[in-house]
Each structure stands twice: as C-alpha cells, then as structure tokens.
Amino acid sequence: MKMKKHITHIIIALFSISIVSCDAYLDVQPEDKILEEDIYKNEDRIRTALVGIYGNITSQNSYASQLTMSLTDVLAQRYDCSESEHEWGLMSTYNYNDESVQDKFDALWKNMYQNILNINNFIKGIDTYSDFLNEDRKALYKGEAIGLRAMLHFDLLRIFGPVYSQNPNDLAIPYYIAPSANLNPISTASEVIDIVLSDLQTAETFLDKDPVREYGKVDYFEEDAPELEPGDPGFGFEESNFFRFRNLRLNYFAVKALQARVHLYAGNNSQALENAKAVINEATKWFPWTTEEEIGNQDNPNLIFSKEVLFGLEHFNIRAVARNLFSADSEKTKRLVPNRTRLEETFEGNEADPRFGRLWIQPASEPNIRVLNKFSNVSANLLFMQPLIRMSEMYYIVAETEPDPSIATDYLNIVREKRALGALDYNSIDLDNEIMKEYRKEFYGEGQLFFYYKRRYLTEIPNGTLSSETIPMSTSTYVVPLPLSETDFR
C-alpha cells in the first residue's frame, strides 16, 4: 500500500512542474497564459505544482547527490580519490580549470537556477490566479516556496560566493525573485545574504500557522493513523495526506533553522543563537532524538536518524545513488571510500558512536576498507529521506555562539550523549575544536562539512587521500568560479 502511494507521488511529480523545462535558466520564456491559468485553476493543481517543485529539486545535479552525497563532500576531503583516473580525483584537488570539473559545476548551476525559476513561476501563479484559495492555505504554499528560493540561493552562494568572513562585499551570484528572461546583475555576497534573510523572514510570516507547530510532522498517512491520546504528536489532526509528513516539506521549523544557519554564515552570532534556541525550544517535542534501539533495529534500522531531521527530501532513488557512490562493488574509479586510518581518526576509534559503528561497514570482499551504509537501508518506512537540516546542527550553532562557555558545552554535550559519547568539561577542552570534530562526524552524505570549513576559513584541512598530513586551503580552493554558461552571457 505505501509503495503505491509513493509511486503516485512520483507520477504527480513527473506530470507537474515542467511549468518549465530548459538547459539553462535564461533560455526559458514564461508559459502561455492559458496554460498558466489551467495549472492554477484549482487547489489540487496548485498542490501538484508544489509537489513537482520538490521533485525537481531532488535531482542528482543538486540535492540528490551533488550537494549532499558527492561533490560537496569530495571538496571537504571526505574521501580518497587518488585512484588513477578517478571520476572525482580532479575535483578533490580543486582543479577548477578542468573541463570535467567545470561540467559538474555547470550542471549544478543550471539545475539550481531552473528550480529557482520554477519556484518563482509558482509564486507568481499563486498571486495571479488563486483568489479562490483560503488565505491560510495560500500562506502555507507561498511560505514553502519562498523558503525554498532562499535555501537554493544560499547554497549557491556557499559554493560560488567568496569566503564571507574575508570578502563579504565581493561579487557572488545573481538573485532572482521573479520569473524573467532578463539577466539579473550579479549581487555581492552581503547583498545575497540580505535578500536570503528577507525571503526567510517572509517565509516565516507565511508559515506562522504551519500545522507542524501544533501537531508535529504527522509522519503517517491518514488511513494509517494510529490510536492517539491527547498530548501525542498528531492528535486531533484531520487534514488530508498532502499536509502530513511536514518534515519532507520546508516547514516553519526548517525556516527558523535556515535563519540560524544563514546568520551564522554571515557572522551574526547573536541572531544565529536566537534562532537556533527558538528551534530547540519549540521543535524538540516534535523532533525527538533517535534512540539506540531504533538505530540498531535489525528489521528496519534507522541509520539516517530520521526523527531528528527538520527537513529532508523524499528521494525515491536514494538507495541506487548511494550504492553507486559508496558500494564496495562499484568501480574503484567512481566510488567514494575514505582512507581507513583517516576515518578511524575522525571518529577517534569509538565504535560505540553509532555514526561510526553502525554507519560504516567492512565489506567481506575488501576487509581493509569501510563503506558508508547510511542510506542503504532507507525504505518506504523512512520515506526515502535525504536529510538536509538536522536538530543536531541547532545544538552545534548554540555551542558556537553562546557566550557562556559552560552553557555552550552543555548544548554540545547533549548531542554527544545521544551519540554515546562522554560529556566534556568546558574547563579542559578547546570548544571550537570539539565542535569541528562533531561536524566531521555528523554530516556524512549531507554536504555540510565543506561549508563549515569555508565559513571558518580554515587554512588547512585533513588530506582525504593520506592517513596524515593536511591540505592548504585559501580563497582559490574555497571559491568556485562561476560557470562559463553564466559568464559568457555577461
């Protein structure tokens, strides 16, 4: 039954939002008005269009691989790509002049801006044709779309923009808030941050009545609703399946978490702290920690710790993508496998930490390596989820921005306890170093580590190829040049 529902979602996604289809953002012209009116003529079609936006974002050239499992993690030196002719070898050495490397970034750039155009077309369609919509519903749909627009631009900034702490006024990327065939000027990084935060503030306002705040994520279908009692997550929720599984949509808490992430990136520590604490204080009851029993469940192990994910994408092909990237059976020139000594060093040899002992397995065919098992057991029961924003990140942000070192360490220790690690004494640690160690452990296959390094402007990071030594980092390695498909038009 559940698999049929997922297949239905796929059909909806494929039907829907080729409101546009293009090779590059600026190749696309607005659709004929009759077609536009038809797309937005009733609420079911509006929902279909929104589902299609999410489906298109879950592409291998964006969040299904490049911005999660592969490209950004390669840039962070997660893996040993030294095999001769390795597909990711030149990327891992920051050879941005190589044509094959440029092609990967070009595909990412085009995909992201195509999705931004889809989002802007959707927002325009809602504003133009949906007078029949209930205002609360309209706000919910627009809030999700505007929040997604902010997220996509922010991730483009984190890749192609300057090192913000060093050069916030350098040119970065264009920002589009309306569908247009005209080139927008390239904005500075600080201008992009301002617009991202403005979009997120608007999204927060629209999502103020998001059902996730009252009922939680409601992660079950209407017909499968369990017997609930007052106080249980989802009790009293009577909406259709479209409004369930709020953790698979850019919900209110995900927007607040993005605000914390963006403020931290921009060096606005007090605002980052405020937003991260707001998420922790309100969302914890709806997004509890994944237990050891759930992680180790033999029949259906929860290796992505899904209960803690504030926002993830429903990625129907996630197991195949992960198998191609991480399996010991994949070609050595294509697979992503870490240097084993470096991996053990990352986790300090602690097999009790489920992020190490559970997620990294030793294949019988190659006992000298360990491969990432994180996504191989993702199933319909976990909604094929690709995590994008976690509760744990909010604790790391508080630990980094809280001015009282004792309180900061307490927040870090909460995550460590849930990962079977001992508590730290703030009097005897380098707190920044301990936070960095957590970023290295927590976000494999989720693409966040490179952005952490770039934000902190670390001038050297561990070499993924070798069991020791570091790689020097600078603006030339952290800042990816804009694709030629963009600059050739300017």
C-alpha positions as CSV (number, residue, x, y, z in Angstrom):
1,M,0.0,0.0,0.0
2,K,2.7,2.5,1.0
3,M,4.7,1.8,-2.1
4,K,1.7,2.5,-4.3
5,K,1.4,5.9,-2.6
6,H,5.0,6.6,-3.3
7,I,4.6,5.7,-7.0
8,T,1.6,8.0,-7.1
9,H,3.8,10.8,-5.8
10,I,6.3,10.1,-8.5
11,I,3.7,10.3,-11.2
12,I,2.5,13.6,-9.8
13,A,6.0,15.0,-9.7
14,L,6.7,14.0,-13.3
15,F,3.4,15.4,-14.5
16,S,3.7,18.6,-12.6
17,I,6.2,21.3,-12.9
18,S,7.6,21.2,-16.1
19,I,6.0,24.6,-15.9
20,V,9.4,25.0,-17.4
21,S,12.0,22.7,-19.0
22,C,15.3,24.0,-20.1
23,D,19.0,23.7,-20.4
24,A,19.7,27.0,-18.7
25,Y,17.8,29.4,-16.6
26,L,17.6,32.2,-19.0
27,D,16.7,30.1,-22.0
28,V,13.1,29.8,-20.6
29,Q,10.2,32.1,-21.6
30,P,7.0,32.4,-19.4
31,E,4.3,29.8,-20.4
32,D,1.3,30.8,-22.4
33,K,-1.4,32.5,-20.2
34,I,-4.0,29.8,-20.9
35,L,-1.6,27.1,-19.7
36,E,-0.8,29.1,-16.6
37,E,-4.4,29.6,-15.8
38,D,-5.0,25.9,-16.3
39,I,-2.2,25.0,-13.9
40,Y,-3.6,27.1,-11.1
41,K,-7.3,26.7,-11.7
42,N,-8.0,24.7,-8.6
43,E,-6.2,23.8,-5.3
44,D,-5.4,20.2,-6.4
45,R,-3.4,21.5,-9.3
46,I,-1.6,24.0,-7.1
47,R,-0.6,21.2,-4.8
48,T,0.5,19.1,-7.8
49,A,2.7,22.0,-8.9
50,L,4.3,22.4,-5.5
51,V,5.0,18.6,-5.3
52,G,6.6,18.9,-8.7
53,I,9.0,21.6,-7.4
54,Y,10.1,19.3,-4.6
55,G,10.5,16.5,-7.1
56,N,12.7,18.6,-9.4
57,I,14.9,19.8,-6.5
58,T,15.6,16.1,-5.8
59,S,17.9,15.8,-8.8
60,Q,21.4,14.3,-8.8
61,N,22.7,17.6,-10.0
62,S,21.5,19.2,-6.8
63,Y,20.3,17.7,-3.6
64,A,20.1,14.1,-4.5
65,S,23.9,13.8,-4.9
66,Q,26.0,16.9,-5.7
67,L,25.0,19.0,-2.7
68,T,24.8,16.0,-0.3
69,M,26.5,12.7,-1.0
70,S,29.1,13.6,-3.6
71,L,30.5,16.9,-4.8
72,T,30.5,18.9,-1.6
73,D,31.8,16.0,0.5
74,V,34.6,15.5,-2.0
75,L,35.5,19.2,-1.6
76,A,35.7,18.6,2.1
77,Q,38.3,15.8,1.7
78,R,35.9,13.1,3.0
79,Y,37.2,10.5,0.5
80,D,40.3,9.1,-1.0
81,C,40.0,9.9,-4.7
82,S,43.6,9.1,-5.6
83,E,42.9,6.1,-7.8
84,S,44.2,6.7,-11.3
85,E,41.5,8.2,-13.5
86,H,39.1,8.5,-10.5
87,E,36.0,10.4,-11.6
88,W,36.3,12.7,-8.6
89,G,40.1,13.0,-8.5
90,L,40.4,16.4,-10.1
91,M,37.6,17.8,-8.0
92,S,39.3,16.6,-4.9
93,T,42.4,18.6,-5.8
94,Y,40.3,21.7,-6.6
95,N,41.3,21.7,-10.3
96,Y,38.5,24.2,-11.3
97,N,40.0,24.8,-14.7
98,D,39.5,21.2,-15.8
99,E,36.6,20.7,-18.2
100,S,35.1,17.7,-16.5
101,V,35.1,19.6,-13.2
102,Q,33.6,22.6,-14.8
103,D,30.9,20.4,-16.3
104,K,29.8,19.2,-12.9
105,F,29.5,22.8,-11.5
106,D,27.8,23.9,-14.7
107,A,25.1,21.2,-14.3
108,L,24.6,22.1,-10.7
109,W,24.3,25.8,-11.5
110,K,21.8,25.2,-14.3
111,N,19.7,22.8,-12.3
112,M,19.5,25.2,-9.3
113,Y,18.5,28.2,-11.3
114,Q,16.0,26.2,-13.3
115,N,14.4,25.2,-9.9
116,I,14.5,28.8,-8.8
117,L,12.6,29.8,-12.0
118,N,10.1,27.0,-11.3
119,I,9.6,28.4,-7.8
120,N,9.2,32.0,-9.0
121,N,6.7,30.9,-11.6
122,F,4.8,29.1,-8.8
123,I,4.7,32.1,-6.6
124,K,3.6,34.3,-9.5
125,G,0.8,31.8,-10.4
126,I,-0.4,31.7,-6.8
127,D,-0.5,35.5,-6.7
128,T,-2.2,35.9,-10.1
129,Y,-4.7,33.1,-10.3
130,S,-5.6,31.8,-6.8
131,D,-8.2,34.3,-5.5
132,F,-10.3,31.2,-4.7
133,L,-7.7,29.9,-2.1
134,N,-8.3,30.1,1.6
135,E,-5.8,32.6,2.9
136,D,-4.2,30.2,5.4
137,R,-3.6,27.7,2.6
138,K,-2.3,30.3,0.3
139,A,0.2,31.4,3.0
140,L,1.3,27.9,3.6
141,Y,2.0,27.3,-0.1
142,K,3.8,30.6,-0.6
143,G,5.8,30.2,2.6
144,E,7.2,26.9,1.5
145,A,8.1,28.2,-2.0
146,I,9.8,31.4,-0.8
147,G,11.7,29.5,1.9
148,L,12.9,27.1,-0.8
149,R,14.0,30.0,-3.0
150,A,16.1,31.4,-0.1
151,M,17.7,28.0,0.5
152,L,18.7,27.4,-3.1
153,H,20.2,30.8,-3.4
154,F,22.1,30.4,-0.1
155,D,23.6,27.1,-1.2
156,L,24.7,28.7,-4.5
157,L,26.3,31.5,-2.5
158,R,28.1,29.0,-0.3
159,I,29.7,27.3,-3.3
160,F,30.3,30.1,-5.8
161,G,30.4,33.1,-3.5
162,P,33.5,34.5,-1.7
163,V,34.7,33.5,1.7
164,Y,32.2,35.6,3.5
165,S,34.3,36.3,6.6
166,Q,37.1,37.7,4.4
167,N,35.4,39.4,1.5
168,P,31.6,39.9,2.1
169,N,31.5,42.7,-0.5
170,D,32.9,40.7,-3.4
171,L,30.6,39.8,-6.2
172,A,28.9,36.4,-5.8
173,I,25.7,35.3,-7.7
174,P,22.6,36.8,-9.2
175,Y,19.4,36.6,-7.1
176,Y,16.0,36.1,-8.8
177,I,12.8,36.9,-7.0
178,A,10.6,36.9,-10.2
179,P,10.4,34.8,-13.4
180,S,12.2,36.8,-16.1
181,A,14.1,36.2,-19.3
182,N,16.4,39.1,-18.4
183,L,19.8,38.7,-16.7
184,N,19.8,39.9,-13.2
185,P,23.0,41.7,-12.1
186,I,25.5,39.7,-10.0
187,S,25.0,40.7,-6.4
188,T,27.7,40.9,-3.7
189,A,27.7,38.3,-1.1
190,S,26.4,40.6,1.6
191,E,23.5,41.7,-0.7
192,V,22.7,38.0,-1.3
193,I,22.7,37.4,2.4
194,D,20.3,40.3,3.0
195,I,17.8,39.0,0.4
196,V,18.1,35.4,1.7
197,L,17.2,36.7,5.2
198,S,14.4,38.8,3.8
199,D,13.0,35.8,2.0
200,L,13.3,33.7,5.1
201,Q,11.5,36.3,7.2
202,T,8.7,36.4,4.7
203,A,8.5,32.6,4.7
204,E,8.4,32.6,8.5
205,T,5.5,35.0,8.5
206,F,3.6,33.0,5.9
207,L,4.3,29.7,7.8
208,D,3.2,31.1,11.2
209,K,0.2,28.7,11.2
210,D,2.1,25.7,9.8
211,P,0.4,22.7,11.3
212,V,3.8,21.4,12.3
213,R,3.8,23.8,15.2
214,E,0.6,22.4,16.7
215,Y,0.7,18.7,15.6
216,G,4.3,17.9,14.7
217,K,5.4,16.3,11.5
218,V,2.4,13.8,11.4
219,D,4.5,11.2,9.7
220,Y,1.8,8.7,8.8
221,F,-0.9,8.5,6.2
222,E,-4.5,9.5,7.1
223,E,-5.7,5.9,6.6
224,D,-2.8,4.5,8.7
225,A,-3.4,6.9,11.7
226,P,-2.6,5.2,15.0
227,E,-4.7,5.4,18.1
228,L,-3.7,8.6,19.7
229,E,-4.3,10.3,23.0
230,P,-4.3,13.9,24.0
231,G,-0.6,15.1,24.0
232,D,0.5,12.6,21.4
233,P,2.1,14.1,18.3
234,G,-0.6,14.4,15.6
235,F,-3.6,14.1,18.0
236,G,-6.6,15.9,16.5
237,F,-5.0,16.4,13.1
238,E,-7.7,15.8,10.4
239,E,-6.1,17.2,7.3
240,S,-5.5,15.1,4.1
241,N,-2.2,13.3,3.3
242,F,-1.0,16.4,1.4
243,F,-0.5,18.2,4.7
244,R,1.2,15.3,6.5
245,F,4.9,14.5,6.6
246,R,5.8,18.1,7.3
247,N,9.5,17.0,7.7
248,L,9.5,16.4,4.0
249,R,8.5,19.9,3.3
250,L,10.1,23.3,4.1
251,N,8.1,23.7,7.3
252,Y,8.2,26.5,9.9
253,F,11.0,25.0,12.0
254,A,13.1,24.4,8.9
255,V,12.8,28.1,8.0
256,K,13.9,29.1,11.5
257,A,16.8,26.6,11.3
258,L,17.8,28.1,8.0
259,Q,17.8,31.6,9.6
260,A,20.2,30.3,12.2
261,R,22.4,28.7,9.5
262,V,22.5,31.9,7.4
263,H,23.1,34.2,10.3
264,L,26.0,32.0,11.5
265,Y,27.5,32.1,8.0
266,A,27.2,35.9,7.9
267,G,28.8,36.2,11.4
268,N,25.6,37.4,13.0
269,N,26.2,35.3,16.1
270,S,23.5,36.7,18.4
271,Q,20.8,36.3,15.7
272,A,22.1,32.7,15.0
273,L,21.9,31.9,18.7
274,E,18.4,33.3,19.0
275,N,17.0,31.3,16.1
276,A,18.8,28.1,17.0
277,K,17.4,28.2,20.5
278,A,14.0,29.0,19.2
279,V,14.0,25.8,17.1
280,I,15.3,23.8,20.0
281,N,12.8,25.2,22.5
282,E,9.7,24.7,20.3
283,A,10.5,21.8,18.0
284,T,12.2,19.3,20.3
285,K,8.9,17.7,21.3
286,W,8.1,17.1,17.7
287,F,11.6,16.0,16.6
288,P,13.0,13.8,19.4
289,W,16.3,12.1,19.3
290,T,16.6,8.7,17.6
291,T,17.1,6.0,20.1
292,E,19.8,3.3,20.1
293,E,17.0,0.7,19.7
294,E,15.7,2.4,16.6
295,I,19.2,2.8,15.1
296,G,20.0,-0.9,15.8
297,N,16.7,-2.4,14.8
298,Q,17.6,-5.5,12.9
299,D,14.5,-5.4,10.7
300,N,14.4,-1.7,9.8
301,P,17.5,0.1,11.2
302,N,17.1,3.9,11.2
303,L,20.6,4.8,10.0
304,I,19.7,8.3,8.9
305,F,18.3,9.2,12.4
306,S,15.2,10.4,10.7
307,K,13.2,11.5,13.8
308,E,15.7,14.4,14.2
309,V,15.5,15.7,10.6
310,L,13.8,19.0,10.5
311,F,13.7,18.9,6.7
312,G,14.6,16.3,4.2
313,L,13.7,15.5,0.6
314,E,11.8,12.4,-0.4
315,H,14.4,10.8,-2.7
316,F,12.9,7.7,-4.4
317,N,16.2,6.6,-6.0
318,I,18.3,7.2,-2.9
319,R,19.5,3.6,-2.4
320,A,20.6,3.3,-6.0
321,V,22.5,6.6,-5.9
322,A,24.2,5.6,-2.6
323,R,25.0,2.1,-3.9
324,N,26.7,3.6,-7.0
325,L,28.7,6.1,-4.9
326,F,29.6,4.0,-1.8
327,S,29.3,0.3,-2.5
328,A,32.4,-1.9,-2.5
329,D,31.1,-3.4,-5.7
330,S,31.2,-0.1,-7.6
331,E,34.1,0.7,-9.8
332,K,37.2,1.9,-7.9
333,T,37.4,4.9,-10.2
334,K,33.9,6.0,-9.4
335,R,33.2,5.0,-5.7
336,L,33.7,7.2,-2.7
337,V,35.6,5.4,0.0
338,P,37.5,7.1,2.8
339,N,41.1,6.5,3.8
340,R,40.5,4.0,6.6
341,T,43.0,5.4,9.0
342,R,41.7,8.9,8.4
343,L,38.1,7.6,9.0
344,E,39.1,6.0,12.3
345,E,40.8,9.2,13.3
346,T,37.7,11.2,12.6
347,F,35.7,9.0,15.0
348,E,38.5,8.6,17.4
349,G,38.2,4.9,17.0
350,N,35.0,4.8,19.0
351,E,32.8,2.0,17.7
352,A,30.2,2.9,20.3
353,D,29.4,6.1,18.4
354,P,26.6,4.9,16.1
355,R,27.7,7.3,13.4
356,F,30.8,5.1,13.1
357,G,29.9,1.6,14.4
358,R,26.6,1.5,12.7
359,L,27.1,3.5,9.5
360,W,30.5,2.3,8.3
361,I,30.6,-1.4,7.4
362,Q,33.6,-3.6,6.4
363,P,32.7,-5.4,3.2
364,A,33.7,-9.1,3.1
365,S,35.2,-8.6,-0.3
366,E,37.6,-5.9,0.8
367,P,38.3,-6.1,4.6
368,N,40.8,-3.2,4.5
369,I,38.1,-0.6,3.7
370,R,34.9,0.6,5.3
371,V,32.0,1.9,3.2
372,L,29.1,4.2,4.1
373,N,26.0,2.2,4.9
374,K,23.9,5.2,5.9
375,F,21.4,5.2,3.0
376,S,21.4,1.5,2.1
377,N,18.5,0.7,4.5
378,V,16.4,3.7,3.7
379,S,13.0,2.3,2.8
380,A,9.4,3.3,2.4
381,N,9.1,3.2,6.2
382,L,11.6,6.1,6.4
383,L,10.2,7.7,3.2
384,F,13.4,7.5,1.3
385,M,14.6,10.6,3.1
386,Q,17.6,12.6,2.1
387,P,18.3,14.7,5.2
388,L,19.1,18.4,4.7
389,I,18.6,20.1,8.1
390,R,19.0,18.4,11.5
391,M,18.2,19.3,15.0
392,S,21.8,18.5,16.0
393,E,23.0,21.4,13.9
394,M,21.0,23.7,16.0
395,Y,22.8,22.5,19.1
396,Y,26.2,23.0,17.4
397,I,25.2,26.6,16.5
398,V,24.2,27.3,20.1
399,A,27.5,25.7,21.2
400,E,29.4,28.0,18.8
401,T,27.6,31.2,19.5
402,E,26.6,31.0,23.2
403,P,28.9,33.5,25.1
404,D,28.9,31.4,28.3
405,P,31.3,28.5,27.7
406,S,29.7,26.4,30.4
407,I,26.2,26.6,28.7
408,A,27.8,26.2,25.3
409,T,29.5,23.0,26.3
410,D,26.2,21.7,27.8
411,Y,24.5,22.0,24.4
412,L,27.3,20.2,22.7
413,N,27.2,17.5,25.4
414,I,23.5,16.9,24.7
415,V,24.4,15.7,21.1
416,R,27.4,13.8,22.4
417,E,25.2,11.9,24.9
418,K,22.8,10.9,22.1
419,R,25.7,9.6,20.1
420,A,27.0,7.5,23.0
421,L,29.9,9.8,23.8
422,G,31.0,11.1,27.2
423,A,30.4,14.6,28.5
424,L,33.1,17.2,28.1
425,D,34.3,19.6,30.8
426,Y,34.5,23.1,29.4
427,N,37.4,23.9,31.6
428,S,39.6,21.4,29.8
429,I,38.7,21.5,26.1
430,D,39.1,23.6,23.0
431,L,35.4,24.1,22.4
432,D,35.9,25.2,18.7
433,N,37.9,22.1,18.0
434,E,35.3,19.9,19.6
435,I,32.5,21.5,17.5
436,M,34.6,20.9,14.4
437,K,35.1,17.3,15.3
438,E,31.3,17.0,15.6
439,Y,30.7,18.5,12.1
440,R,33.1,15.9,10.7
441,K,31.2,13.0,12.4
442,E,27.6,14.1,12.0
443,F,27.0,15.1,8.3
444,Y,28.4,12.3,6.1
445,G,26.4,12.3,2.9
446,E,24.7,15.6,3.8
447,G,27.2,18.0,2.3
448,Q,27.7,20.4,5.3
449,L,31.4,19.9,6.2
450,F,32.9,21.9,3.2
451,F,30.6,24.8,4.0
452,Y,31.7,24.7,7.7
453,Y,35.4,24.8,6.6
454,K,34.7,27.7,4.2
455,R,32.7,29.7,6.8
456,R,35.5,29.3,9.3
457,Y,38.1,30.0,6.6
458,L,40.3,27.1,7.8
459,T,43.7,27.5,6.1
460,E,44.3,23.7,6.3
461,I,42.1,20.7,6.5
462,P,42.8,16.9,6.8
463,N,44.0,15.4,3.5
464,G,41.4,12.8,2.4
465,T,43.9,10.8,0.4
466,L,46.5,10.3,3.1
467,S,46.3,9.0,6.7
468,S,48.2,12.1,7.9
469,E,49.1,15.5,6.5
470,T,46.8,18.4,5.6
471,I,45.8,20.3,2.5
472,P,46.4,24.0,2.4
473,M,43.2,26.0,1.8
474,S,42.7,29.5,0.5
475,T,40.2,31.6,-1.4
476,S,41.4,29.8,-4.6
477,T,40.2,26.5,-3.3
478,Y,37.1,27.6,-1.4
479,V,35.7,29.9,-4.1
480,V,34.4,28.0,-7.2
481,P,34.4,30.2,-10.3
482,L,31.1,31.0,-11.9
483,P,30.3,28.6,-14.8
484,L,31.1,29.7,-18.3
485,S,27.4,29.2,-19.2
486,E,26.7,32.2,-16.9
487,T,29.7,34.4,-17.6
488,D,29.6,34.0,-21.3
489,F,26.2,35.8,-21.4
490,R,27.6,38.8,-19.5
